[in-house]
Amino acid sequence: MMTGIVGSLLLLASAVTALTPTEKVLQMLGTLENETKSEQLKEKTNFENFSAWCDKTSEKKGNAIKEGEDEEAELLSSIEEKTSNYESLLADLAELKSTTERLEAEKDANSKQCAKDKSAYQATKVDLDSAIGGLQAALKTLQEAGGTKSQSLLLLQHASGLQQSLDLGEAMGFLQDQDHRAMVAFLQAGKAEPWLGKEGEEHNKTDYGFQSSGIVATLKDLETQFTGERDALVKEWEATQAACEQTEKDKKTALGETSQTTGSKVTESSQVKDALGEKKEALRVTRKTLKEDRSYLEDVKSDCAARDADFAQRSKNRAGEIKAIQEAIKVMKDTVKNLEDSVYDSGGAAGTKTQSLLATDSDVVVQEHSEVPSFFQQKSARRHAATEMDQAAAEMFQSRKEQAVSLLAKAGGNLRSLRLSSFAMRLQAQPTAASDPLVFVKQMTEKMINDLQKEATAATTQKGLCDTQMMKASKERDRRFRESMSLDKKIKALDTKREELIETIKLQTSDISDMEKDLSTATELRTNESTENIKTISESSVGAKAVDGAIKALKSYYAKAARSANRYDEASAFLQLNIQSKKEDPGFAGSYAGKQNQALSVVTLMEVIRDSFEQTAKETKAEEDEAAEKFTELKSKSRVDIETKRTSKTLNNEELDVTTNDISSGKEALKSTVGLLDGALAALEDLKDECVNNQMTYEERKAKREGEISQLKKAMCILDVNKVEKDCAATPTAAR
């Protein structure tokens, strides 16, 4: 970042000399305003495109989600319907299974009952057939008996099954009790008793004729009833058998139909089950797509909302930045420019003060006004160089000084070191206190290297010492500044006094009338000078105040913008961008803190202008006070000198020697005091870096110091012509 800051103030030597400082500030402010407006317009266009993409994407995804929800509802309804159908089919299959089992049981029961009925029929029929056969055999025996009664009865008694037929007939109710008894008696009568002899036999024959006709009738009647019963039994069985067969057929038909229905239901249930599975899979896919679409839409809305907040913050800060820049332009154009023209275009010594800061021989960065040598120092240094150095030494000094300044200015930009840049500027403006410029510059370099080495050794980040150290450094700076100003004033007074003594000695031989004329002329000049000085002091104070107001406005805005940006970034740090497939980007993200680097360049140059106004006012007032004092002294002295010129000439010569010695001593004291002041300013600047800015870690500061020390040693070696320094012994003479 510092490279950009330094770059904006570099190359001021040749390019900027055509512009006044205020014109350069106005140019830089105009560029800053145009760049800010251009970026604002570009960012607005990008954001409008991004916002349109957000709306279009949100609408598209919203429609997709609506369609997905409709499809989900339709699938749920279809699944519910098919589930109901499937459950109904399962219930039907269960009922069909129950029906099949019932029909099978009924069929088995019918088969068993029919088999039982058949068995009973067959047994009864066998009994009836046997009884009929027995009766028929008995009747045949009776009808075919051609012998005696005893023979017929004997045959009848031994007829197979006759007794069973009689028992069956009685059991079935076909044979009455009297008939049964008669049959039994008949059968018993046929037996011949041995003890009866021929009389008993005759008796039986007589009785047989009476009884046989009734027995035959009973047997025939019994045969008829058995035959009728058998015929009825056969007929009943045929009906029963037909019923069994029909029932068997009906059950088989019912079972076939049930089996067919079951097969159809099984097929249908399988189809419904497959369709239900397909619907459920479609529902799963739909829900997954819905989830992805909802997540994507949520991410889009979140990102768009975050970028919308970013754009609002950036737009607000840019508007404030443009307003602050425009206000600064107004102040610099309407107030400062006119005052600068009035104060510095007068052609006097002050007219070259600010311009001399920019029209240097190398690229120098002006940062803190406390680091800038006073205009009096620059003027005195240049006068000292012109009067004390010969031409060859001056050319050698200028050449090596340019190399050292260029090296330090470039290093200051690369290392982001305001200290090196400021030192380069002080080196460019050679002070007056050096009798030997090369020796003095080397001493300055060595002192700064020693200070940096001491600082690197004693570096600490303890916050508790900052306030105390800052206060001590500030007091040291102020004390050394007062001392240097006091010494400067004394030296100037002594110098003036010496000139006055020389002039007095020369004028002591002049005519009193000439002295009166000179005094009158001096009075007129003093009056005009005083009027001009008072005007310069007033306008310089107004100009300094106006520039300071513009500086404060810019600093206030950029400080607030930086704090606002930090708070905004902290508040929105939890937001994460989750959209991986997003193709649109507004081209920005996060907060906007304003063009801090460019603004710092402008503010730095404005501080130079402000300091120039303030310094001009102070110097002009000091010169005015001194000139007034000188004039009063000159006026009084001139009048006295008219009477005492002869007697005072010797005293003036003695006083001239003393004054010359005092000036030499004063310059040595001023040289020492300025060195101490530079050290105090460097210490205060270092404390600002550590205690106020605090933007670098200890490791960064250490690396920066080491880089500064290295570059300062190189600069020292450039100035060390004879290579007497230990670090410069092996270094080639040519600048690197």
C-alpha positions in Angstrom: 0.0 0.0 0.0 2.8 2.4 1.0 4.3 1.9 -2.5 1.2 3.5 -3.9 1.4 6.4 -1.4 5.0 7.0 -2.1 4.5 6.7 -5.9 1.8 9.4 -5.9 4.3 11.9 -4.4 7.4 10.8 -6.3 8.8 12.5 -9.4 7.7 15.9 -8.1 11.1 17.4 -8.9 10.7 18.1 -12.6 7.0 17.4 -13.3 5.6 19.4 -10.4 7.7 22.5 -10.7 5.3 23.8 -13.3 2.5 23.6 -10.7 2.0 25.4 -7.4 1.5 23.1 -4.4 -2.2 24.1 -4.2 -2.6 23.4 -7.9 -1.0 20.0 -7.4 -3.4 19.2 -4.5 -6.4 20.3 -6.6 -5.1 18.1 -9.5 -4.8 15.1 -7.1 -8.2 15.8 -5.5 -9.8 16.0 -8.9 -8.2 12.7 -10.0 -9.3 11.1 -6.7 -12.9 12.4 -7.2 -13.0 11.2 -10.8 -11.7 7.8 -9.9 -14.2 7.5 -7.0 -17.1 8.5 -9.3 -15.9 6.2 -12.0 -15.7 3.2 -9.6 -19.0 4.2 -8.1 -20.7 4.1 -11.6 -19.0 0.8 -12.5 -19.9 -0.8 -9.2 -23.5 0.4 -9.6 -23.8 -1.1 -13.1 -22.3 -4.4 -11.9 -24.6 -4.5 -8.9 -27.6 -3.8 -11.1 -26.7 -6.7 -13.3 -26.0 -8.9 -10.2 -29.3 -7.8 -8.7 -31.2 -8.6 -11.9 -29.5 -12.0 -11.9 -30.6 -12.5 -8.2 -34.2 -11.6 -9.1 -34.2 -13.9 -12.2 -32.6 -16.8 -10.4 -34.8 -16.4 -7.4 -37.9 -16.4 -9.6 -36.7 -19.3 -11.6 -35.9 -21.4 -8.6 -39.1 -20.3 -6.9 -41.1 -21.5 -9.9 -39.1 -24.8 -9.9 -39.8 -25.2 -6.2 -43.5 -24.5 -6.7 -43.6 -27.1 -9.5 -41.7 -29.5 -7.3 -44.2 -29.0 -4.5 -47.1 -29.5 -6.9 -45.5 -32.7 -8.2 -44.8 -33.8 -4.6 -48.5 -33.3 -3.6 -49.6 -35.1 -6.8 -47.2 -38.0 -6.0 -48.4 -38.2 -2.4 -52.0 -38.3 -3.5 -51.2 -41.0 -6.1 -49.2 -43.0 -3.5 -52.1 -42.7 -1.0 -54.5 -43.9 -3.7 -52.3 -46.8 -4.8 -51.6 -47.7 -1.2 -55.3 -47.8 -0.5 -55.8 -50.0 -3.7 -52.9 -52.3 -2.7 -54.3 -52.7 0.9 -57.7 -53.4 -0.6 -56.3 -56.0 -2.9 -54.4 -57.6 0.0 -57.7 -57.7 1.9 -59.4 -59.2 -1.1 -56.7 -61.9 -1.3 -57.0 -62.6 2.4 -60.8 -63.0 1.9 -60.3 -65.2 -1.2 -57.8 -67.3 0.8 -60.4 -67.7 3.5 -63.1 -68.5 0.9 -60.8 -71.1 -0.7 -60.1 -72.7 2.6 -63.9 -72.8 3.4 -64.7 -74.3 0.0 -62.0 -76.9 0.4 -63.4 -77.8 3.8 -66.9 -77.9 2.6 -65.8 -80.1 -0.4 -64.0 -82.4 1.9 -66.9 -82.6 4.3 -69.3 -83.3 1.4 -67.0 -86.1 0.1 -66.8 -87.6 3.5 -70.6 -87.4 4.1 -71.3 -88.9 0.7 -68.9 -91.7 1.3 -70.6 -92.3 4.7 -74.1 -92.2 3.1 -72.9 -94.6 0.4 -71.5 -97.0 3.0 -74.8 -96.9 4.9 -76.8 -97.4 1.7 -74.7 -100.3 0.6 -75.0 -102.0 4.0 -78.7 -101.5 4.2 -79.1 -102.7 0.6 -77.0 -105.7 1.4 -79.3 -106.4 4.4 -82.4 -105.9 2.3 -81.1 -108.0 -0.6 -80.2 -110.8 1.9 -83.6 -110.7 3.6 -85.4 -110.8 0.2 -83.2 -113.6 -0.9 -83.9 -115.5 2.3 -87.6 -115.0 2.0 -87.6 -116.0 -1.7 -85.6 -119.2 -0.8 -88.1 -120.1 1.9 -91.1 -119.6 -0.3 -89.5 -121.7 -3.0 -88.8 -124.4 -0.4 -92.4 -124.4 0.7 -93.8 -124.4 -2.9 -91.5 -127.2 -4.1 -92.0 -129.4 -1.0 -93.7 -132.5 -2.4 -93.2 -134.8 0.6 -94.5 -134.8 4.1 -95.0 -131.9 6.3 -92.0 -132.8 8.3 -89.8 -132.7 5.3 -91.0 -129.3 4.2 -90.7 -127.9 7.7 -87.3 -129.3 8.0 -86.2 -127.7 4.8 -87.8 -124.4 5.8 -86.1 -124.5 9.1 -82.8 -124.8 7.4 -83.3 -122.2 4.7 -80.3 -119.8 4.7 -81.0 -116.4 6.3 -84.7 -116.9 7.0 -84.3 -116.1 10.6 -82.3 -113.0 9.8 -85.0 -111.9 7.4 -87.6 -112.3 10.1 -85.5 -110.4 12.6 -85.0 -107.6 10.1 -88.6 -107.5 9.3 -89.5 -107.2 12.9 -86.8 -104.5 13.4 -88.1 -102.6 10.5 -91.7 -102.9 11.7 -92.8 -105.0 8.7 -93.7 -108.0 10.9 -96.2 -107.7 13.7 -95.7 -109.5 17.0 -98.6 -112.0 16.4 -97.2 -112.7 12.9 -93.7 -113.2 14.4 -95.1 -115.5 17.1 -97.0 -117.5 14.5 -93.9 -117.9 12.4 -92.0 -119.1 15.4 -94.7 -121.4 16.4 -95.0 -122.7 12.8 -91.3 -123.4 12.7 -91.4 -125.1 16.1 -94.4 -127.3 15.1 -92.5 -129.0 12.4 -90.2 -130.7 14.9 -91.1 -134.4 15.5 -91.0 -135.5 19.1 -89.5 -139.0 19.5 -91.8 -140.0 22.3 -94.9 -139.2 20.2 -94.3 -141.9 17.6 -96.8 -142.3 14.8 -99.6 -140.5 16.7 -97.6 -137.3 17.1 -96.5 -137.4 13.4 -100.1 -137.6 12.3 -101.1 -134.8 14.5 -98.4 -132.6 12.9 -99.5 -133.3 9.4 -103.1 -132.3 10.2 -101.9 -129.0 11.8 -99.5 -128.1 8.9 -102.2 -128.0 6.4 -104.0 -125.4 8.5 -100.9 -123.2 9.2 -98.9 -123.3 5.9 -101.3 -121.1 3.9 -100.9 -118.2 6.5 -97.2 -118.5 6.7 -96.7 -118.3 2.9 -98.9 -115.2 2.8 -96.9 -113.6 5.6 -93.6 -114.4 3.8 -94.8 -113.0 0.5 -96.1 -109.9 2.2 -92.8 -109.5 4.0 -91.0 -110.0 0.7 -93.1 -107.3 -0.9 -92.3 -104.8 1.9 -88.6 -105.6 1.7 -88.6 -105.2 -2.0 -90.5 -101.9 -1.7 -88.1 -100.7 1.0 -85.1 -101.7 -1.2 -86.6 -99.9 -4.2 -87.1 -96.8 -2.1 -83.6 -97.1 -0.7 -82.1 -97.3 -4.2 -84.2 -94.4 -5.4 -83.2 -92.3 -2.4 -79.5 -93.2 -2.9 -79.7 -92.3 -6.5 -81.0 -88.9 -5.5 -78.4 -88.6 -2.7 -75.6 -89.7 -5.1 -76.8 -87.1 -7.7 -76.8 -84.4 -5.0 -73.3 -85.4 -3.8 -72.0 -85.3 -7.3 -73.6 -81.9 -7.9 -72.3 -80.5 -4.7 -68.8 -81.8 -5.6 -69.1 -80.2 -9.0 -70.3 -76.9 -7.5 -67.5 -76.8 -5.0 -64.9 -77.5 -7.7 -66.4 -74.8 -9.9 -66.4 -72.4 -7.0 -62.8 -73.3 -6.1 -61.8 -72.8 -9.8 -63.5 -69.4 -9.9 -61.9 -68.4 -6.6 -58.4 -69.6 -7.8 -58.8 -67.6 -11.0 -59.9 -64.5 -9.1 -57.0 -64.9 -6.7 -54.6 -65.2 -9.6 -56.0 -62.0 -11.1 -55.8 -60.2 -7.7 -52.2 -61.4 -7.2 -51.3 -60.0 -10.7 -53.1 -56.8 -10.1 -51.5 -56.4 -6.6 -48.1 -57.0 -8.0 -48.7 -54.4 -10.7 -50.0 -51.9 -8.1 -47.0 -52.7 -5.8 -44.6 -52.0 -8.7 -46.4 -48.8 -9.6 -46.4 -47.8 -5.9 -42.6 -48.3 -5.8 -42.1 -46.2 -8.9 -44.2 -43.4 -7.4 -42.2 -43.6 -4.1 -38.9 -43.4 -6.0 -40.2 -40.5 -8.0 -41.3 -38.9 -4.7 -37.8 -39.4 -3.3 -36.1 -37.9 -6.4 -38.6 -35.0 -6.3 -38.0 -34.3 -2.6 -34.2 -34.5 -3.1 -34.5 -32.0 -6.0 -36.8 -29.8 -3.9 -34.2 -29.9 -1.0 -31.4 -28.9 -3.4 -33.5 -26.2 -5.0 -34.5 -24.8 -1.6 -30.9 -24.9 -0.4 -29.7 -23.2 -3.6 -32.5 -20.5 -3.4 -31.6 -19.9 0.3 -27.9 -19.5 -0.6 -28.8 -17.2 -3.5 -31.0 -15.0 -1.2 -28.3 -15.0 1.5 -25.5 -14.1 -0.9 -27.7 -11.5 -2.7 -28.7 -10.0 0.6 -25.0 -9.8 1.7 -24.0 -8.2 -1.5 -26.9 -5.8 -1.2 -25.7 -4.8 2.2 -22.2 -4.5 0.9 -23.4 -2.2 -1.9 -25.4 -0.1 0.4 -22.4 0.4 2.7 -20.0 1.0 -0.1 -22.4 3.5 -1.8 -22.9 5.4 1.4 -19.1 5.6 2.1 -18.4 6.6 -1.5 -21.0 9.4 -1.3 -19.4 10.6 1.9 -16.0 10.4 0.3 -17.1 12.4 -2.8 -18.7 15.0 -0.5 -15.5 15.3 1.6 -13.3 15.6 -1.5 -15.6 18.2 -3.1 -15.6 20.3 0.2 -11.8 20.1 0.2 -11.6 21.1 -3.4 -13.9 24.1 -2.7 -11.7 25.2 0.2 -8.5 24.8 -1.7 -9.8 26.5 -4.8 -11.9 29.4 -3.3 -9.7 30.2 -0.3 -6.2 28.6 -0.3 -5.4 29.3 -4.0 -6.0 33.0 -3.8 -4.1 33.2 -0.5 -1.2 31.2 -2.0 -1.1 33.6 -5.0 -1.1 36.6 -2.6 1.4 35.2 -0.1 3.9 33.5 -2.4 3.7 35.6 -5.6 4.9 38.7 -3.8 8.5 38.0 -5.1 9.9 38.1 -1.6 11.8 35.4 0.2 8.6 33.7 1.3 7.6 33.3 -2.3 9.9 30.4 -2.9 9.3 28.5 0.4 6.7 26.0 -0.5 7.9 25.6 -4.1 11.4 24.8 -2.9 10.0 21.8 -1.1 8.8 20.3 -4.3 11.4 21.6 -6.7 14.2 19.5 -5.3 16.9 17.6 -7.2 15.5 14.1 -6.3 12.2 12.4 -5.7 11.4 13.0 -2.0 8.3 12.1 0.0 6.9 14.7 2.4 5.1 13.0 5.2 5.0 14.8 8.7 5.4 18.5 9.0 7.5 17.9 12.1 10.0 16.1 9.8 10.3 19.0 7.3 13.2 21.4 7.7 12.2 25.0 8.3 12.3 27.4 5.4 14.8 29.4 7.4 17.0 26.3 7.6 16.8 25.7 3.9 17.6 29.4 3.1 20.4 29.4 5.5 21.7 26.1 4.3 21.8 27.3 0.7 23.4 30.6 1.7 26.0 28.6 3.7 26.8 26.3 0.8 27.2 29.3 -1.5 29.5 31.2 0.9 31.5 28.4 2.5 32.1 25.7 -0.2 34.1 26.1 -3.3 32.7 25.2 -6.7 34.4 21.8 -6.9 33.3 20.7 -3.5 29.8 21.9 -4.1 29.5 19.9 -7.3 30.9 16.8 -5.6 28.5 17.2 -2.7 25.5 17.8 -5.0 26.3 14.7 -7.1 26.7 12.4 -4.1 23.8 13.9 -2.3 21.6 13.2 -5.3 22.7 9.6 -5.3 22.0 9.2 -1.6 18.7 11.0 -1.7 17.5 8.9 -4.7 18.6 5.7 -2.9 16.8 6.6 0.3 13.7 7.9 -1.4 13.4 4.7 -3.4 14.1 2.6 -0.3 11.5 4.5 1.6 8.9 3.6 -1.0 9.9 -0.1 -1.2 10.1 -0.5 2.6 7.1 1.7 3.2 9.3 3.8 5.5 8.2 7.3 6.1 11.3 7.7 8.2 13.7 7.1 5.2 11.5 9.3 2.9 11.5 12.1 5.5 15.3 11.7 6.0 15.8 11.9 2.2 13.9 15.2 2.2 16.1 16.6 5.1 19.2 15.4 3.3 18.0 17.1 0.1 17.6 20.4 2.0 21.2 20.7 3.4 21.1 22.7 6.7 23.2 25.8 7.3 24.8 24.5 10.5 27.4 22.3 8.7 30.8 23.7 8.0 31.6 20.6 6.0 28.5 19.3 4.2 29.9 15.8 3.5 30.9 15.4 7.1 27.6 16.8 8.4 25.6 14.5 6.2 27.6 11.5 7.2 27.1 12.5 10.8 23.4 12.7 10.3 23.4 9.3 8.6 25.5 7.7 11.3 23.3 9.2 14.0 20.1 7.9 12.4 21.7 4.4 11.9 22.7 4.5 15.6 19.2 5.6 16.6 17.7 2.7 14.5 20.1 0.2 16.0 19.4 1.4 19.5 15.7 1.3 18.7 15.9 -2.2 17.3 17.8 -3.3 20.5 15.4 -1.6 22.9 12.2 -2.2 20.9 9.1 -2.9 23.0 5.4 -3.1 22.4 4.4 -2.4 26.0 1.3 -0.2 25.7 1.7 1.2 29.2 4.9 3.1 28.3 3.4 4.8 25.2 1.7 7.8 26.9 4.8 8.6 29.1 7.2 8.2 26.2 5.0 10.3 23.8 4.8 13.0 26.5 8.6 13.0 27.1 9.3 13.0 23.3 6.8 15.8 22.7 8.4 17.9 25.5 11.9 17.2 24.2 10.8 18.2 20.7 9.2 21.4 21.9 12.2 22.3 24.1 14.7 21.6 21.3 12.5 23.6 18.9 12.4 26.6 21.2 16.2 26.3 21.7 16.8 26.1 18.0 14.5 29.1 17.3 16.1 31.1 20.0 19.6 30.3 18.7 18.5 31.0 15.2 17.1 34.3 16.3 20.3 35.1 18.2 22.5 34.2 15.3 20.4 36.2 13.0 20.6 39.1 15.3 24.4 38.7 15.7 24.7 38.5 11.9 22.7 41.6 11.5 24.7 43.2 14.2 27.9 42.3 12.5 26.6 43.7 9.2 25.5 46.8 11.1 28.9 47.2 12.7 30.6 46.9 9.3 28.2 49.3 7.8 28.5 51.6 10.8 32.2 51.7 10.5 32.0 52.5 6.8 29.3 55.1 7.4 31.1 56.8 10.3 33.2 58.6 7.7 30.2 59.6 5.7 28.5 62.9 6.0 25.8 63.4 8.6 23.5 64.6 5.8 23.9 61.3 4.0 23.1 59.5 7.2 19.9 61.6 7.6 18.9 60.8 4.1 19.5 57.1 4.5 17.6 57.1 7.8 14.6 58.8 6.0 14.7 56.2 3.2 15.0 53.4 5.8 12.0 54.7 7.6 9.9 54.7 4.4 11.1 51.2 3.5 10.4 50.0 7.0 6.8 51.3 6.8 6.1 49.6 3.5 7.8 46.4 4.7 5.7 46.4 7.9 2.5 46.8 5.9 3.4 44.0 3.6 4.5 41.7 6.5 1.3 42.3 8.4 -0.7 41.4 5.3 1.4 38.3 4.7 1.0 37.2 8.4 -2.8 37.7 8.2 -3.2 35.9 4.9 -0.9 33.0 5.9 -2.8 32.4 9.1 -6.1 32.4 7.2 -4.6 30.0 4.6 -3.2 27.7 7.3 -6.5 27.6 9.0 -8.4 26.9 5.8 -6.1 24.1 4.7 -6.1 22.6 8.3 -9.9 22.6 8.1 -9.9 20.7 4.8 -7.3 18.3 6.2 -9.4 17.6 9.3 -12.5 17.1 7.2 -10.7 14.5 5.0 -9.1 12.8 7.9 -12.3 12.7 9.8 -14.2 11.1 6.9 -11.5 8.5 6.2 -11.1 7.6 9.8 -14.9 7.2 10.2 -15.0 5.3 6.9 -12.3 2.9 8.2 -14.1 2.3 11.5 -17.4 1.9 9.7 -15.8 -0.7 7.3 -14.2 -2.6 10.2 -17.5 -2.7 12.1 -19.4 -3.8 9.0 -16.9 -6.5 8.2 -17.0 -7.8 11.8 -20.8 -7.8 11.8 -21.0 -9.7 8.5 -18.1 -12.1 9.1 -20.5 -15.0 9.8 -22.0 -14.9 6.3 -20.7 -17.6 4.1 -21.0 -18.0 0.3 -22.4 -21.5 -0.4 -23.4 -21.1 -4.0 -21.0 -23.2 -6.1 -22.8 -23.0 -9.4 -23.4 -19.3 -9.4 -22.2 -17.7 -12.6 -22.8 -14.0 -11.6 -20.6 -11.9 -9.4 -21.0 -8.1 -8.7 -17.3 -7.7 -8.7 -17.0 -6.7 -5.1 -17.5 -8.2 -1.6 -17.2 -6.7 1.8 -17.0 -3.1 3.0 -15.5 0.0 1.3 -13.3 2.2 3.5 -12.6 4.9 0.9 -9.4 5.4 -1.1 -7.2 5.6 2.0 -3.8 5.4 0.3 -4.6 8.0 -2.4 -6.2 10.3 0.3 -3.1 9.9 2.4 -0.9 11.3 -0.4 -3.2 14.3 -0.8 -3.4 14.9 2.9 0.4 14.7 3.2 0.9 17.4 0.5 -1.9 19.5 2.1 0.0 19.3 5.4 3.1 20.6 3.6 1.0 23.6 2.4 -0.5 24.2 5.8 2.9 24.0 7.4 4.3 26.3 4.8 1.6 28.9 5.6 2.2 28.5 9.3 6.0 28.7 8.9 5.6 31.7 6.7 3.4 33.5 9.2 5.9 32.7 12.0 9.0 33.7 10.1 7.4 36.8 8.7 6.3 37.8 12.2 9.8 37.1 13.5 11.3 39.1 10.7 8.9 41.9 11.3 9.7 42.0 15.0 13.4 41.8 14.2 13.1 44.4 11.5 11.2 46.8 13.7 13.7 46.3 16.5 16.6 46.8 14.0 15.0 49.9 12.6 14.5 51.4 16.0 18.1 50.6 17.0 19.4 51.8 13.6 17.5 55.1 13.9 18.7 55.7 17.4 22.2 54.6 16.6 22.4 56.6 13.5 21.6 59.8 15.5 24.1 58.9 18.1 26.6 57.9 15.6 26.6 61.3 14.1 28.1 62.6 17.3 30.0 59.7 18.4 31.2 58.2 15.1 34.9 59.0 15.7 35.0 57.7 19.3 32.9 54.6 18.6 34.8 53.4 15.5 37.5 51.7 17.6 34.9 50.2 19.9 32.9 49.0 16.9 36.0 47.3 15.4 36.5 45.5 18.7 32.8 44.6 18.9 32.9 43.3 15.4 35.6 40.8 16.3 33.5 39.7 19.3 30.4 39.4 17.2 32.1 37.3 14.6 33.3 34.9 17.3 29.8 34.8 18.8 28.3 34.0 15.4 30.7 31.1 15.0 29.9 29.7 18.5 26.2 30.2 17.9 26.3 28.3 14.7 28.0 25.3 16.4 25.4 25.4 19.2 22.6 25.6 16.6 24.1 22.6 14.7 24.1 20.6 17.9 20.5 21.7 18.8 19.2 20.9 15.3 20.7 17.5 15.6 19.0 16.9 18.9 15.7 18.3 17.4 15.9 15.8 14.5 16.5 13.0 17.0 13.5 14.1 19.1 11.3 14.2 15.9 12.5 10.8 14.8 11.8 9.4 18.3 8.3 10.9 18.3 7.7 9.6 14.8 8.8 6.1 15.9 6.5 6.3 18.9 3.6 7.3 16.6 4.2 4.2 14.5 4.3 2.0 17.6 1.8 3.7 19.9 -0.7 5.5 17.5 -0.7 3.8 14.2 0.3 0.4 15.5 -0.3 -1.3 12.2 2.9 -3.4 12.1 3.9 -6.4 14.2 7.2 -6.5 16.0 8.6 -8.8 13.3 7.6 -6.4 10.6 9.1 -3.4 12.5 12.3 -5.3 13.1 12.6 -6.2 9.4 11.7 -2.6 8.5 14.4 -1.3 10.8 17.0 -3.7 9.4 16.1 -2.6 5.9 16.3 1.1 6.9 19.8 0.5 8.5 21.0 -1.3 5.4 19.9 1.5 3.1 21.3 4.2 5.4 24.7 2.4 5.4 24.6 2.4 1.6 23.8 6.1 1.6 26.6 6.8 4.0 29.0 4.8 1.9 28.0 6.9 -1.1 28.9 10.1 0.9 32.1 8.5 2.3 34.4 9.5 -0.5 37.6 8.3 1.1 36.1 5.0 2.4 37.2 5.6 5.9 34.1 3.9 7.4 34.5 0.2 8.3 31.3 -0.8 6.4 32.4 1.1 3.3 35.9 -0.2 2.9 35.0 -2.9 0.4 32.3 -0.9 -1.4 33.1 0.5 -4.8 33.1 4.2 -5.2 30.4 4.2 -7.9 26.8 4.6 -6.6 24.6 1.6 -6.8 
